[in-house]
């Protein structure tokens, strides 16, 4: 998929991935939709950049289930260091 991944912040903790999919599906074809449980945010992958822009313009600042949505382009995930490195005695 060569679209765009969006960060969706300030979600109610009761929001599900299916509910988020319903909300964003109006703006184009969707890829992966993920809600990070207990954190109040998630990610929505749109099939096209145009769809992502439309969704961002329409939904950013919108009231959704009692919370004001914050939509932005998702930043690349930072690489986590593997292991702890060499042991020093």
Backbone as CSV, one residue per row, in Angstrom:
resi,resn,N_x,N_y,N_z,CA_x,CA_y,CA_z,C_x,C_y,C_z
1,UNK,0.844,-1.178,0.000,0.000,0.000,0.000,0.888,1.240,0.000
2,UNK,0.646,2.139,-0.919,1.487,3.327,-1.052,0.693,4.572,-0.660
3,UNK,-0.006,4.511,0.454,-0.844,5.615,0.879,-0.195,6.438,1.959
4,UNK,-0.935,6.636,3.013,-0.464,7.474,4.089,-1.010,6.956,5.410
5,UNK,-0.172,7.001,6.427,-0.567,6.549,7.748,-0.823,7.770,8.618
6,UNK,-1.978,7.766,9.287,-2.370,8.881,10.127,-2.361,8.490,11.599
7,UNK,-1.924,9.423,12.420,-2.009,9.309,13.876,-3.366,9.875,14.280
8,UNK,-4.091,9.170,15.128,-5.387,9.633,15.616,-5.293,9.704,17.135
9,UNK,-5.260,10.924,17.655,-5.073,11.112,19.091,-6.324,11.605,19.788
10,UNK,-6.271,11.551,21.119,-7.334,12.001,22.015,-8.596,11.153,21.853
11,UNK,-8.415,9.856,21.639,-9.551,8.938,21.525,-10.083,8.579,22.902
12,UNK,-11.374,8.353,22.967,-11.979,7.801,24.167,-11.425,6.379,24.329
13,UNK,-11.225,5.939,25.558,-10.680,4.596,25.781,-11.636,3.497,25.334
14,UNK,-12.902,3.837,25.117,-13.878,2.829,24.696,-13.922,2.638,23.172
15,UNK,-13.203,3.469,22.415,-13.221,3.370,20.949,-12.523,2.088,20.497
16,UNK,-13.142,1.397,19.551,-12.580,0.165,18.998,-12.026,0.428,17.605
17,UNK,-11.233,-0.501,17.109,-10.707,-0.410,15.757,-11.826,-0.396,14.729
18,UNK,-12.870,-1.160,14.979,-14.005,-1.214,14.054,-14.717,0.135,13.992
19,UNK,-14.866,0.779,15.113,-15.523,2.095,15.176,-14.682,3.141,14.430
20,UNK,-13.377,3.062,14.594,-12.470,3.977,13.894,-12.505,3.714,12.388
21,UNK,-12.569,2.459,12.009,-12.671,2.082,10.591,-13.938,2.672,9.966
22,UNK,-15.054,2.594,10.683,-16.312,3.174,10.187,-16.161,4.674,9.957
23,UNK,-15.533,5.360,10.890,-15.375,6.807,10.799,-14.528,7.214,9.596
24,UNK,-13.420,6.519,9.361,-12.484,6.890,8.299,-12.862,6.342,6.928
25,UNK,-13.696,5.308,6.872,-14.015,4.668,5.589,-14.731,5.609,4.622
26,UNK,-15.343,6.637,5.126,-16.032,7.619,4.286,-15.050,8.396,3.392
27,UNK,-13.780,8.397,3.748,-12.784,9.216,3.042,-11.882,8.426,2.100
28,UNK,-12.126,7.140,1.969,-11.355,6.342,1.027,-11.081,4.946,1.541
29,UNK,-10.376,4.198,0.727,-10.021,2.806,1.064,-9.025,2.795,2.214
30,UNK,-9.224,1.848,3.120,-8.377,1.755,4.302,-7.491,0.524,4.269
31,UNK,-6.343,0.651,4.884,-5.460,-0.478,5.130,-5.641,-0.878,6.588
32,UNK,-4.552,-0.907,7.301,-4.575,-1.289,8.711,-5.162,-0.171,9.568
33,UNK,-6.002,-0.559,10.525,-6.544,0.366,11.524,-6.215,-0.238,12.881
34,UNK,-5.528,0.546,13.712,-5.085,0.014,15.002,-5.353,1.015,16.112
35,UNK,-6.012,0.569,17.176,-6.209,1.378,18.370,-5.271,0.824,19.432
36,UNK,-4.488,1.693,20.045,-3.589,1.274,21.118,-4.411,1.308,22.408
37,UNK,-4.762,0.127,22.902,-5.660,0.031,24.051,-5.071,0.677,25.290
38,UNK,-5.927,1.417,25.989,-5.534,2.044,27.240,-4.616,3.250,27.083
39,UNK,-4.389,3.695,25.856,-3.490,4.832,25.623,-4.203,6.038,25.025
40,UNK,-5.374,5.847,24.425,-6.126,6.963,23.881,-5.665,7.449,22.519
41,UNK,-4.998,6.574,21.768,-4.620,6.940,20.403,-4.584,5.705,19.531
42,UNK,-4.462,5.947,18.218,-4.409,4.848,17.273,-3.839,5.317,15.951
43,UNK,-3.840,4.412,14.966,-3.290,4.696,13.649,-4.245,4.173,12.587
44,UNK,-4.388,4.944,11.525,-5.229,4.555,10.395,-4.395,4.698,9.134
45,UNK,-4.307,3.626,8.361,-3.575,3.662,7.098,-4.577,3.805,5.960
46,UNK,-4.420,4.872,5.196,-5.290,5.138,4.055,-4.584,4.663,2.787
47,UNK,-5.374,4.230,1.802,-4.804,3.696,0.562,-4.136,4.782,-0.284
48,UNK,-4.653,6.008,-0.202,-4.078,7.091,-1.013,-3.764,8.298,-0.144
49,UNK,-2.818,9.076,-0.609,-2.459,10.314,0.077,-3.649,11.287,0.066
50,UNK,-4.392,11.306,-1.041,-5.543,12.202,-1.165,-6.610,11.853,-0.121
51,UNK,-6.867,10.575,0.053,-7.834,10.134,1.058,-7.404,10.532,2.461
52,UNK,-6.113,10.392,2.725,-5.575,10.758,4.036,-5.737,12.253,4.285
53,UNK,-5.471,13.064,3.280,-5.611,14.517,3.418,-7.065,14.906,3.647
54,UNK,-7.982,14.277,2.907,-9.408,14.560,3.077,-9.859,14.207,4.494
55,UNK,-9.441,13.035,4.963,-9.820,12.593,6.304,-9.246,13.530,7.362
56,UNK,-7.989,13.918,7.177,-7.339,14.806,8.144,-8.060,16.152,8.213
57,UNK,-8.386,16.726,7.056,-9.083,18.015,7.014,-10.473,17.925,7.651
58,UNK,-11.186,16.849,7.368,-12.560,16.717,7.846,-12.657,16.345,9.324
59,UNK,-11.730,15.522,9.808,-11.886,14.952,11.140,-11.057,15.620,12.235
60,UNK,-9.996,16.317,11.880,-9.165,16.973,12.896,-9.992,18.033,13.617
61,UNK,-10.082,17.930,14.929,-10.854,18.874,15.728,-12.318,18.500,15.901
62,UNK,-12.734,17.413,15.262,-14.126,16.958,15.355,-14.381,16.293,16.704
63,UNK,-15.594,16.468,17.230,-15.987,15.773,18.446,-16.392,14.349,18.072
64,UNK,-15.749,13.362,18.700,-16.023,11.957,18.427,-16.127,11.219,19.750
65,UNK,-17.324,10.767,20.068,-17.600,10.050,21.319,-17.134,10.854,22.535
66,UNK,-17.423,12.161,22.498,-17.141,13.014,23.649,-15.724,13.563,23.742
67,UNK,-14.891,13.300,22.755,-13.506,13.801,22.765,-13.214,14.513,21.451
68,UNK,-12.349,15.516,21.496,-11.962,16.253,20.297,-10.775,15.545,19.643
69,UNK,-10.989,15.020,18.434,-9.944,14.255,17.741,-8.762,15.139,17.348
70,UNK,-7.586,14.553,17.410,-6.378,15.192,16.910,-5.788,14.253,15.861
71,UNK,-5.796,14.700,14.602,-5.328,13.865,13.495,-4.083,14.511,12.896
72,UNK,-3.052,13.699,12.674,-1.819,14.194,12.068,-1.158,13.048,11.305
73,UNK,-0.185,13.387,10.473,0.582,12.344,9.799,1.368,11.575,10.852
74,UNK,1.373,10.263,10.728,2.129,9.431,11.672,3.614,9.564,11.377
75,UNK,4.399,9.646,12.436,5.854,9.696,12.276,6.395,8.269,12.261
76,UNK,7.512,8.060,11.597,8.096,6.710,11.594,8.442,6.276,13.015
77,UNK,8.253,4.990,13.265,8.557,4.439,14.581,10.060,4.452,14.804
78,UNK,10.471,4.883,15.992,11.896,4.902,16.320,12.372,3.476,16.546
79,UNK,13.592,3.215,16.110,14.155,1.889,16.348,14.540,1.768,17.806
80,UNK,14.190,0.645,18.393,14.537,0.396,19.782,15.853,-0.380,19.807
81,UNK,16.735,-0.025,20.708,17.994,-0.782,20.792,17.727,-2.225,21.201
82,UNK,18.453,-3.138,20.598,18.284,-4.559,20.922,19.255,-4.939,22.022
83,UNK,18.717,-5.627,22.986,19.570,-6.073,24.090,20.064,-4.897,24.907
84,UNK,20.994,-5.191,25.795,21.517,-4.131,26.645,22.928,-3.723,26.278
85,UNK,23.502,-4.397,25.324,24.884,-4.093,24.985,25.839,-4.955,25.785
86,UNK,27.129,-4.708,25.660,28.111,-5.536,26.377,28.045,-5.310,27.889
87,UNK,28.297,-6.401,28.605,28.319,-6.288,30.068,29.666,-5.767,30.521
88,UNK,29.616,-4.937,31.495,30.868,-4.415,32.091,30.892,-4.835,33.554
89,UNK,32.012,-5.436,33.961,32.128,-5.914,35.330,33.029,-5.037,36.132
